[in-house]
């Protein structure tokens, strides 16, 4: 609220002569003054509102200035109060300041205190202007924050809806691929279609986790990988019965979660094919936090093992290209541990991409696929 250039002052004093002197003296400087001759009347006038500053005398019958000051300060939006006393005792002035007075003035019968009172009123008005400007600025900041929060809420709802629709569409595609798988006679084509459906499912589960999450910025990896593993168990013809997950509390942004999910899907599928030729056996997936920024992914089995080279373990086909491409998007590489008696693939990667970078997209011609 903007304050007027010429303030309106309520002056409370039981001495009519002093009150008139104050009213005339301030009027010469463009200040409008209303007078009350006791504390009760002054409080009633102040309660009616319309005053920018109140001048309050200390010595008054029935209700002194300190009592009146307490009554005034209890009013909503009380204007600044200048305490006026004829006493030389500064304890009264200090008590008034402690009770909430803006300033104090020692009055005299000659009226020389008028200049001090006018200066105190001008200072109080300036302080009031600054205080109200600060309050308006704080209110504007609060309003801006509320607008941003409302916008963020709206965007989160929209993003959740988008993720919901994307997840549904991808799951429909995965279902259609699996339907085609069920009627395909060629074993190689059947296997290729099944792997394709699993890759689509890995991506769809990220979007499903996002639209069911309270925080659409991140994917809870333990829940996400568990859903992938459960789906792989269902479609493994018993080879995934001993497939287990061990995961620390890790959250990743969607792009990085998709890359990890696709890598896990490919490595588990690889284990289904080669680890246990005569049946099923343990397959373990671990995602661990190494420190505040580095994570470790391990997919391992206790099967027949592979030759001690990544090419022999993963081959050179589309699965290898997918794993290499997803790992490259994480600025990492999937490596084969030659010391493990079965097959163990490991990858160390950062929880977040380096600042100012985006997910890498590489050319399939270089045997790596983009995200």
C-alpha positions as CSV (number, residue, x, y, z in Angstrom):
1,X,0.0,0.0,0.0
2,X,1.4,3.4,-1.0
3,X,1.6,6.0,1.9
4,X,0.4,9.6,1.3
5,X,3.0,12.3,1.0
6,X,1.2,14.3,3.7
7,X,0.6,11.9,6.6
8,X,-2.4,11.8,8.9
9,X,-1.4,11.8,12.6
10,X,-3.4,11.0,15.7
11,X,-2.1,12.9,18.7
12,X,-3.2,11.7,22.2
13,X,-2.6,14.2,25.0
14,X,-4.8,15.2,28.0
15,X,-3.5,18.8,27.8
16,X,-5.7,20.8,25.3
17,X,-3.1,23.6,24.9
18,X,-0.3,21.2,24.0
19,X,-2.6,19.3,21.7
20,X,-3.6,22.5,19.8
21,X,0.1,23.6,19.7
22,X,1.0,20.2,18.1
23,X,-1.9,20.4,15.6
24,X,-1.1,23.9,14.4
25,X,2.7,23.3,14.4
26,X,2.4,20.2,12.3
27,X,-0.2,21.6,10.0
28,X,2.3,24.3,8.8
29,X,4.3,21.4,7.4
30,X,1.3,19.8,5.7
31,X,0.6,17.2,8.4
32,X,-3.1,16.5,9.2
33,X,-3.6,16.0,12.9
34,X,-6.6,14.6,14.8
35,X,-6.6,15.0,18.6
36,X,-7.8,12.7,21.4
37,X,-7.6,13.9,25.1
38,X,-7.4,10.5,26.8
39,X,-6.2,7.0,26.2
40,X,-9.6,5.4,25.7
41,X,-10.8,7.9,23.1
42,X,-7.4,7.7,21.4
43,X,-7.6,3.9,21.2
44,X,-11.1,4.1,19.8
45,X,-10.1,6.6,17.1
46,X,-7.0,4.5,16.2
47,X,-9.2,1.4,15.9
48,X,-11.4,3.2,13.3
49,X,-8.2,3.5,11.2
50,X,-7.0,6.0,8.7
51,X,-3.9,7.2,10.6
52,X,-0.3,6.9,9.5
53,X,1.4,7.8,12.8
54,X,0.3,8.1,16.4
55,X,1.8,10.6,18.9
56,X,1.1,9.5,22.5
57,X,1.6,11.4,25.7
58,X,2.8,9.6,28.8
59,X,1.2,11.5,31.7
60,X,-2.6,11.2,31.4
61,X,-5.3,10.7,34.0
62,X,-7.1,7.3,34.4
63,X,-5.1,5.6,31.7
64,X,-1.4,6.6,31.2
65,X,0.6,6.4,28.1
66,X,2.1,2.9,28.7
67,X,-1.3,1.4,29.3
68,X,-2.7,3.1,26.2
69,X,0.4,2.0,24.2
70,X,-0.4,-1.7,25.1
71,X,-4.0,-1.2,24.0
72,X,-2.9,0.4,20.7
73,X,-0.4,-2.3,19.9
74,X,-3.1,-4.9,20.3
75,X,-5.0,-3.3,17.3
76,X,-4.6,-5.0,14.0
77,X,-2.1,-3.2,11.7
78,X,-1.3,-0.6,14.3
79,X,0.6,2.5,12.8
80,X,4.0,3.6,14.3
81,X,3.7,5.2,17.7
82,X,5.9,8.2,18.8
83,X,6.0,8.3,22.6
84,X,5.9,11.8,24.0
85,X,6.8,12.6,27.6
86,X,7.7,15.6,29.7
87,X,9.8,13.5,32.1
88,X,13.5,13.6,32.0
89,X,13.6,10.0,33.3
90,X,14.8,7.9,30.3
91,X,13.4,4.8,32.0
92,X,10.0,5.8,30.8
93,X,11.2,6.2,27.2
94,X,13.0,2.9,27.4
95,X,9.9,1.1,28.7
96,X,7.9,2.6,25.8
97,X,10.4,1.4,23.3
98,X,10.3,-2.0,24.8
99,X,6.5,-2.0,24.6
100,X,6.6,-1.3,20.9
101,X,6.9,2.5,20.4
102,X,8.8,3.5,17.2
103,X,10.6,6.5,18.8
104,X,10.2,8.9,21.7
105,X,10.4,12.7,22.2
106,X,10.9,14.8,25.3
107,X,8.4,17.7,25.3
108,X,8.7,21.1,26.8
109,X,6.2,23.9,27.5
110,X,7.8,26.3,25.1
111,X,7.0,24.0,22.2
112,X,10.5,23.5,21.0
113,X,9.9,19.7,20.9
114,X,7.7,20.2,17.8
115,X,10.6,20.0,15.5
116,X,11.8,16.8,17.2
117,X,8.3,15.4,16.9
118,X,8.0,16.3,13.2
119,X,11.4,14.7,12.6
120,X,10.4,11.6,14.5
121,X,7.1,11.4,12.4
122,X,9.0,11.7,9.2
123,X,11.5,9.0,10.3
124,X,8.6,6.8,11.3
125,X,6.9,7.3,8.0
126,X,10.1,6.5,6.1
127,X,10.5,3.3,8.2
128,X,6.9,2.4,7.5
129,X,7.4,2.9,3.8
130,X,10.5,0.7,3.9
131,X,8.7,-1.9,6.0
132,X,5.7,-2.0,3.7
133,X,7.8,-2.1,0.6
134,X,9.6,-5.1,2.1
135,X,6.3,-6.8,2.9
136,X,5.0,-6.2,-0.6
137,X,8.2,-7.7,-2.0
138,X,7.9,-10.7,0.2
139,X,4.3,-11.1,-0.8
140,X,5.3,-10.9,-4.4
141,X,8.0,-13.6,-3.8
142,X,5.4,-15.8,-2.1
143,X,2.9,-15.3,-5.0
144,X,5.6,-16.1,-7.5
145,X,6.6,-19.2,-5.5
146,X,2.9,-20.3,-5.4
147,X,2.7,-19.8,-9.2
148,X,5.8,-21.8,-9.8
149,X,4.6,-24.6,-7.4
150,X,1.2,-24.6,-9.2
151,X,3.0,-24.8,-12.6
152,X,5.3,-27.5,-11.4
153,X,2.3,-29.5,-10.1
154,X,0.6,-29.1,-13.4
155,X,3.7,-30.1,-15.3
156,X,4.1,-33.2,-13.1
157,X,0.5,-34.2,-13.8
158,X,1.0,-33.8,-17.5
159,X,4.3,-35.6,-17.5
160,X,2.8,-38.5,-15.5
161,X,0.0,-38.7,-18.0
162,X,2.4,-38.8,-20.9
163,X,4.4,-41.6,-19.2
164,X,1.2,-43.5,-18.6
165,X,0.3,-43.3,-22.3
166,X,3.8,-44.2,-23.4
167,X,3.9,-47.1,-21.0
168,X,0.6,-48.4,-22.2
169,X,1.6,-48.1,-25.9
170,X,4.9,-49.9,-25.4
171,X,3.3,-52.7,-23.4
172,X,0.7,-53.1,-26.2
173,X,3.6,-53.3,-28.7
174,X,5.3,-55.9,-26.5
175,X,2.1,-57.9,-26.3
176,X,1.7,-57.8,-30.1
177,X,5.2,-59.0,-30.6
178,X,4.7,-61.9,-28.2
179,X,1.4,-62.7,-29.9
180,X,3.4,-62.9,-33.2
181,X,6.0,-65.1,-31.3
182,X,3.3,-67.6,-30.4
183,X,2.4,-68.3,-34.0
184,X,5.9,-68.2,-35.4
185,X,7.3,-71.7,-36.3
186,X,10.9,-70.8,-37.0
187,X,12.9,-71.2,-33.8
188,X,15.4,-68.4,-34.6
189,X,12.6,-66.0,-35.6
190,X,10.7,-67.0,-32.4
191,X,13.7,-66.3,-30.3
192,X,14.4,-62.9,-32.0
193,X,10.8,-61.8,-31.5
194,X,10.9,-62.8,-27.9
195,X,14.0,-60.8,-27.3
196,X,12.5,-57.8,-29.1
197,X,9.4,-57.9,-26.8
198,X,11.7,-58.1,-23.7
199,X,13.6,-55.0,-24.9
200,X,10.4,-53.1,-25.5
201,X,9.1,-54.2,-22.0
202,X,12.3,-52.9,-20.4
203,X,11.7,-49.4,-21.8
204,X,7.9,-49.5,-21.0
205,X,8.6,-50.3,-17.4
206,X,10.6,-47.1,-16.9
207,X,7.6,-45.1,-18.0
208,X,5.3,-47.2,-15.9
209,X,7.5,-46.5,-12.8
210,X,7.4,-42.8,-13.6
211,X,3.7,-42.4,-13.8
212,X,3.2,-44.4,-10.6
213,X,5.9,-42.5,-8.7
214,X,5.6,-39.4,-6.5
215,X,8.7,-38.0,-8.2
216,X,8.6,-38.2,-12.0
217,X,12.3,-37.2,-12.2
218,X,13.7,-40.5,-11.0
219,X,13.3,-44.3,-11.3
220,X,13.7,-46.5,-8.2
221,X,16.0,-49.1,-9.6
222,X,15.2,-51.9,-7.1
223,X,11.5,-51.8,-8.1
224,X,12.2,-51.3,-11.8
225,X,14.7,-54.2,-12.0
226,X,12.5,-56.5,-10.0
227,X,9.6,-55.9,-12.5
228,X,12.0,-56.7,-15.4
229,X,13.2,-59.9,-13.7
230,X,9.7,-61.0,-12.8
231,X,8.7,-60.7,-16.5
232,X,11.9,-62.5,-17.6
233,X,11.0,-65.3,-15.2
234,X,7.6,-65.7,-16.7
235,X,8.9,-66.0,-20.3
236,X,12.0,-68.1,-19.5
237,X,10.4,-71.6,-19.7
238,X,11.8,-72.4,-16.2
239,X,15.3,-71.0,-16.9
240,X,14.7,-68.0,-14.6
241,X,13.4,-69.9,-11.6
242,X,16.7,-69.1,-9.7
243,X,17.0,-65.6,-11.0
244,X,17.5,-63.2,-8.1
245,X,18.1,-59.4,-7.6
246,X,20.1,-57.7,-4.9
247,X,19.9,-53.8,-5.1
248,X,21.0,-50.9,-3.0
249,X,18.8,-47.8,-2.7
250,X,19.5,-46.3,-6.1
251,X,17.6,-43.8,-8.1
252,X,18.4,-42.9,-11.7
253,X,17.0,-40.4,-14.2
254,X,14.9,-42.1,-16.9
255,X,17.5,-42.2,-19.7
256,X,20.1,-43.9,-17.5
257,X,17.5,-46.2,-16.0
258,X,16.5,-47.4,-19.5
259,X,20.2,-48.1,-20.4
260,X,20.7,-50.2,-17.3
261,X,17.4,-52.0,-17.8
262,X,18.2,-52.9,-21.4
263,X,21.7,-54.1,-20.4
264,X,20.3,-56.3,-17.6
265,X,17.7,-57.7,-20.0
266,X,20.3,-58.6,-22.6
267,X,22.7,-60.2,-20.1
268,X,20.0,-62.3,-18.4
269,X,18.8,-63.4,-21.8
270,X,22.4,-64.3,-22.7
271,X,22.6,-66.4,-19.5
272,X,19.4,-68.2,-20.3
273,X,20.9,-69.2,-23.6
274,X,24.3,-70.3,-22.6
275,X,24.9,-70.7,-18.9
276,X,23.0,-74.0,-18.2
277,X,22.6,-76.1,-21.4
278,X,21.0,-78.9,-19.5
279,X,18.5,-77.0,-17.4
280,X,18.4,-74.0,-15.1
281,X,20.7,-72.6,-12.4
282,X,21.4,-69.5,-10.3
283,X,21.6,-66.2,-12.1
284,X,22.3,-63.1,-9.9
285,X,21.9,-59.4,-10.6
286,X,23.5,-56.9,-8.2
287,X,23.4,-53.1,-8.4
288,X,25.6,-51.5,-5.7
289,X,26.6,-48.0,-4.6
290,X,30.4,-47.8,-4.5
291,X,30.5,-44.2,-3.3
292,X,28.4,-41.0,-3.4
293,X,28.5,-41.0,-7.3
294,X,29.7,-44.3,-8.6
295,X,27.5,-47.4,-9.0
296,X,28.3,-51.0,-9.9
297,X,26.2,-53.5,-11.9
298,X,27.0,-57.2,-11.9
299,X,25.1,-60.0,-13.8
300,X,26.6,-63.4,-13.1
301,X,25.9,-67.1,-13.2
302,X,27.6,-70.4,-12.1
303,X,27.2,-72.1,-15.4
304,X,29.5,-73.7,-17.9
305,X,31.4,-70.4,-18.4
306,X,32.6,-68.7,-21.5
307,X,36.0,-68.2,-23.1
308,X,37.9,-65.4,-21.4
309,X,36.9,-62.7,-23.9
310,X,33.9,-60.5,-24.2
311,X,33.4,-61.4,-27.8
312,X,33.1,-65.0,-27.0
313,X,30.8,-64.3,-24.1
314,X,28.4,-61.9,-25.9
315,X,29.0,-62.7,-29.5
316,X,29.0,-60.1,-32.2
317,X,25.3,-59.9,-33.0
318,X,22.5,-57.4,-32.2
319,X,22.7,-58.3,-28.5
320,X,26.4,-57.2,-28.3
321,X,25.6,-54.0,-30.2
322,X,22.8,-53.2,-27.8
323,X,24.9,-53.8,-24.7
324,X,27.8,-51.7,-26.1
325,X,25.5,-48.9,-27.1
326,X,23.7,-48.7,-23.8
327,X,27.0,-48.9,-21.9
328,X,28.4,-46.1,-24.0
329,X,25.4,-43.9,-23.2
330,X,26.5,-44.3,-19.5
331,X,30.1,-43.4,-20.3
332,X,31.0,-47.0,-19.4
333,X,31.7,-50.4,-20.7
334,X,30.4,-53.9,-19.8
335,X,33.4,-56.1,-19.0
336,X,33.8,-59.9,-18.6
337,X,35.4,-61.1,-15.4
338,X,37.8,-63.9,-16.4
339,X,38.4,-65.0,-12.8
340,X,34.8,-66.1,-12.3
341,X,34.2,-69.8,-12.7
342,X,30.9,-69.2,-14.5
343,X,30.2,-66.0,-16.4
344,X,30.2,-62.6,-14.7
345,X,29.7,-59.3,-16.5
346,X,30.5,-56.1,-14.6
347,X,30.0,-52.4,-15.3
348,X,30.9,-49.3,-13.2
349,X,29.1,-46.1,-14.0
350,X,28.3,-42.7,-12.6
351,X,24.9,-42.2,-11.0
352,X,24.4,-38.9,-13.0
353,X,25.8,-37.8,-16.3
354,X,28.6,-35.2,-16.1
355,X,27.2,-31.6,-15.8
356,X,26.4,-30.1,-19.2
357,X,26.3,-33.4,-21.1
358,X,23.5,-35.4,-22.6
359,X,23.1,-39.1,-23.3
360,X,25.4,-40.3,-26.1
361,X,23.8,-41.4,-29.3
362,X,26.2,-43.5,-31.4
363,X,25.9,-45.0,-34.9
364,X,24.9,-48.7,-35.2
365,X,27.5,-49.0,-38.0
366,X,30.1,-48.8,-35.3
367,X,28.5,-51.8,-33.5
368,X,26.9,-49.6,-30.9
369,X,23.2,-48.6,-30.8
370,X,21.8,-45.3,-29.6
371,X,19.4,-44.9,-26.8
